[in-house]
Amino acid sequence: MKELVVTKAAVTTYLQFLKIQEKSKGTLEKYQRELLDLAKYLAGKKVTREDLVVWKEELEKRYSPAGVNGRLVAANGFFSFYGRYDLRLKLLKIQKEIFMKEEKELTRAEYGRLVRTAERKGKERLSLLIQTICATGIRVSELEFITVEAVKRGRAEVNCKGKRRVIFLPARLQKKLKAYAAKKGILEGVIFAAKSGRPLHRGNIWAEMKKLCKDAEVSPEKVFPHNLRHLFARIFYSLDKDIAKLADMLGHSNIETTRIYIMESGRIHRQKLERMRLVL
C-alpha cells in the first residue's frame, strides 16, 4: 500500500480538488487550517493508524466533540482522496442536545449593547457589520454580496455552496448602509472591505467583535459572527413559526440544521412549564 505523508503540497492538491467540487471558501479555509495542523503534529512522518489514534485522543482533550469530528472529517476526506481508506477514523458519537446552553445564547439585549458599544468607540463599520448579519441572517462569508448595488436594490443575491438565494435588506439598514457608503466614498462594489478592496476576513471580524465584550458587558463565549445569525433565526421564527421559510432564508438544505438555530434554552423551557400551571 502506498505510504502517505501529510505535506503542505499534498494538502494544496487536495484543496484544489475540493475547489473544483465547488466547496465554499469557508470550508476550504477550515480544511486547510486543520490539515496543516495535522501535518505539524505528524512532523513529516509517514502516516500510520497508530499515530492517528493518539492524535484523535489528544483532540478529545482539547476540543468539543463537534470540534473533534470536524477535524476528523477533514482528515478522512484527505485520506480518501489519496486512496488510503484504511486510515480513516470513526467520528465521535454525539448525543443530540435538546436545549441550547444558556452561557452560549446571545440575547437581544446583549446584541444591542454590542452595537451601541461599537458606535461609542467610533467603530461605525463594525457596528453596521454586526447589524447587517443580525438583521438579515446572512453568513459572515456572504458579506461580500452586500454591495453598493445590492443596497440600492434593497436585496442581495447570494451564491454560496452552489445555492442561490435572495436576501432582503430592511429599510433602516438600507438607509444606514447608503449613508456609510457615501461617507466613505464607496461608489460601487463590496461595502465591508479591507483597504486592499477584498472582503473582510472572518478572523478579523471575530477579533474585532471580541474587543467589544468587556465594555459591552457580554460574555466573550457568546460573541462571534455566527451567533448573530442564530439570534436572527430565533427572532424570525418567533414571529410566524414557519421553519420551512426560515430554512430557505438561511440557505439550509436540511430543516434539521435549521432546528439547531431555533433551539430554546433550558431557562425558557422552564418558564413555559411554569406558565402551564399543571401542578394543582
C-alpha positions in Angstrom: 0.0 0.0 0.0 1.3 3.4 -0.9 2.8 5.3 2.0 1.4 8.8 2.7 2.9 11.9 4.3 0.8 14.9 5.1 2.7 17.8 3.5 1.7 21.3 2.5 1.9 20.4 -1.1 -0.4 17.3 -0.6 -2.9 19.5 1.3 -2.8 22.1 -1.5 -3.5 19.4 -4.1 -6.5 18.1 -2.1 -7.9 21.6 -1.6 -7.7 22.3 -5.4 -9.8 19.2 -5.9 -12.3 20.4 -3.3 -12.4 23.8 -5.1 -13.4 22.1 -8.3 -16.1 20.3 -6.3 -17.4 23.9 -5.5 -16.8 23.7 -1.8 -17.3 27.1 -0.1 -14.4 29.4 0.6 -15.1 29.0 4.3 -14.9 25.2 4.1 -11.6 25.4 2.1 -10.0 27.7 4.7 -11.2 25.4 7.6 -9.8 22.3 5.9 -6.5 24.0 5.1 -6.1 25.1 8.7 -6.9 21.8 10.2 -4.9 19.6 7.8 -1.8 21.8 8.2 -2.3 21.4 12.0 -2.3 17.6 11.4 0.9 18.0 9.2 2.6 19.9 12.0 1.6 17.2 14.5 2.9 14.4 12.4 6.1 16.4 11.7 6.9 14.8 8.3 6.4 11.2 9.5 4.6 8.6 7.3 1.0 8.4 8.4 0.1 5.4 10.5 -3.2 4.4 12.0 -1.5 4.1 15.4 -0.3 7.8 15.3 -3.8 8.9 14.2 -5.5 7.2 17.1 -3.2 9.0 19.5 -3.9 12.3 17.6 -7.6 11.7 18.0 -7.3 11.1 21.7 -5.3 14.4 22.1 -8.0 16.2 20.1 -10.7 14.9 22.5 -8.8 16.6 25.4 -8.6 20.0 23.6 -11.9 20.4 21.7 -15.6 19.8 22.0 -17.0 16.6 20.3 -18.2 18.6 17.4 -14.8 20.3 17.1 -13.1 16.9 17.1 -15.5 15.5 14.5 -14.9 18.5 12.2 -11.2 17.8 12.2 -11.7 14.1 11.6 -14.0 14.8 8.6 -11.2 17.0 7.1 -8.6 14.3 7.7 -10.8 11.4 6.4 -11.6 13.3 3.2 -7.8 13.8 2.7 -7.0 10.2 3.2 -9.8 9.1 0.9 -8.5 11.4 -1.8 -5.2 9.7 -1.7 -6.7 6.2 -1.6 -5.8 5.4 2.0 -9.3 4.4 3.2 -7.7 2.3 5.9 -6.5 5.5 7.7 -10.0 6.9 8.1 -11.1 7.3 11.8 -14.6 6.8 13.3 -16.3 10.0 14.3 -17.4 10.5 17.9 -21.0 9.7 18.7 -22.7 12.9 19.9 -26.0 12.8 21.7 -28.4 15.4 20.3 -28.9 18.3 22.6 -32.4 19.3 23.4 -31.6 22.8 24.7 -29.2 25.5 23.9 -26.7 26.2 26.6 -27.6 29.4 28.3 -24.0 30.5 28.5 -23.8 30.4 24.7 -27.1 32.1 23.9 -26.7 35.7 22.7 -29.8 37.7 23.8 -31.4 40.7 22.0 -30.3 43.0 24.9 -26.7 41.8 24.6 -26.8 42.3 20.9 -28.0 45.9 21.5 -25.1 46.5 23.9 -22.6 45.3 21.3 -23.9 47.6 18.7 -24.0 50.6 21.0 -20.5 49.9 22.3 -19.1 49.7 18.8 -20.8 53.1 18.0 -19.5 54.7 21.2 -15.9 53.5 20.4 -16.2 55.1 16.9 -16.2 51.7 15.2 -19.0 52.6 12.7 -18.1 49.8 10.2 -18.1 47.2 12.9 -21.5 48.4 14.3 -23.0 48.2 10.8 -21.5 44.9 10.1 -23.0 43.4 13.3 -26.4 44.9 12.4 -26.2 43.6 8.8 -25.6 40.0 9.9 -28.2 40.1 12.6 -30.9 41.9 10.6 -30.6 39.6 7.5 -29.3 36.3 8.8 -26.5 36.3 6.3 -23.4 34.2 6.8 -20.2 36.1 7.5 -18.7 34.5 4.4 -21.6 36.0 2.4 -20.9 39.7 3.3 -19.1 40.1 0.0 -22.6 40.1 -1.6 -23.6 43.2 0.5 -22.5 45.7 -2.2 -23.5 49.3 -3.0 -25.6 47.9 -5.9 -27.4 45.5 -3.6 -28.2 48.2 -1.1 -29.7 50.4 -3.8 -31.9 47.4 -4.9 -32.8 46.6 -1.3 -31.8 43.0 -1.8 -28.6 40.9 -2.1 -28.4 38.0 -4.5 -26.2 35.4 -2.7 -24.4 32.5 -4.3 -23.0 30.2 -1.7 -22.3 26.4 -1.6 -23.8 26.0 -5.0 -27.1 27.6 -4.0 -28.6 30.9 -4.9 -31.0 32.9 -2.8 -32.2 36.4 -2.3 -31.6 38.3 0.9 -33.8 41.4 1.5 -32.3 44.3 3.4 -34.6 46.1 5.9 -35.3 49.7 5.0 -33.5 51.1 8.1 -30.4 49.0 7.3 -30.5 50.2 3.6 -30.6 53.8 4.8 -27.6 53.3 7.2 -25.5 51.5 4.6 -26.2 54.1 1.9 -25.1 56.8 4.3 -22.0 54.9 5.3 -21.0 54.2 1.7 -21.5 57.8 0.8 -19.4 59.0 3.8 -16.6 56.6 2.9 -16.7 57.3 -0.8 -17.6 53.8 -1.7 -19.3 54.2 -5.0 -19.5 50.6 -6.1 -18.8 47.0 -5.1 -18.3 45.5 -1.6 -19.2 47.7 1.3 -17.4 45.8 4.1 -14.0 45.6 2.5 -10.4 45.8 3.7 -8.0 48.5 2.5 -7.0 46.1 -0.3 -10.6 46.1 -1.6 -11.1 42.5 -0.7 -13.9 41.3 1.6 -13.0 41.4 5.3 -11.7 38.1 6.6 -13.9 36.3 9.2 -10.9 36.1 11.6 -10.5 39.8 11.7 -14.3 40.3 12.2 -14.2 37.8 15.0 -11.3 39.5 16.7 -12.9 43.0 16.4 -16.1 41.7 17.9 -14.3 40.1 20.9 -12.7 43.5 21.7 -16.2 44.9 22.4 -17.1 42.3 25.1 -15.7 43.9 28.2 -17.2 47.3 27.6 -20.5 45.9 26.4 -20.6 43.6 29.4 -21.2 40.5 27.3 -19.5 37.1 27.8 -16.8 36.5 25.1 -18.2 33.0 24.7 -21.3 34.4 23.2 -19.7 36.8 20.8 -18.8 35.5 17.4 -20.4 36.3 14.0 -22.4 33.1 13.6 -24.2 33.7 16.9 -25.8 36.8 15.3 -27.2 34.5 12.6 -28.7 32.3 15.4 -30.3 35.4 17.0 -31.8 36.3 13.7 -33.2 32.8 13.3 -34.8 32.7 16.8 -36.5 36.1 16.4 -37.7 35.4 12.9 -39.1 32.0 13.9 -40.9 33.6 16.9 -43.0 35.7 14.5 -44.7 33.1 12.5 -43.3 29.7 13.5 -42.6 28.8 9.8 -39.4 26.6 9.9 -39.5 25.9 6.2 -39.5 29.6 5.3 -36.7 30.1 7.8 -34.6 27.3 6.3 -35.0 28.9 2.9 -33.9 32.3 4.2 -30.8 30.8 6.0 -29.9 28.8 2.9 -30.3 25.4 4.6 -30.9 22.3 2.6 -31.9 20.3 5.6 -34.5 21.5 8.1 -32.8 19.5 10.8 -30.0 22.1 10.6 -32.5 24.9 11.0 -33.8 23.3 14.2 -30.4 23.8 15.8 -30.7 27.5 15.2 -34.1 27.9 16.9 -33.3 25.7 19.9 -34.6 27.2 23.1 -32.5 27.5 26.3 -33.4 25.4 29.3 -34.4 28.7 31.1 -37.1 29.5 28.5 -38.4 25.9 28.6 -38.7 26.1 32.4 -40.6 29.3 32.1 -43.1 27.6 29.7 -43.6 24.8 32.1 -44.4 27.2 34.9 -46.9 29.0 32.8 -48.7 25.7 32.1 -49.7 25.6 35.8 -50.4 21.8 35.7 -49.4 21.2 39.3 -52.6 21.7 41.3 
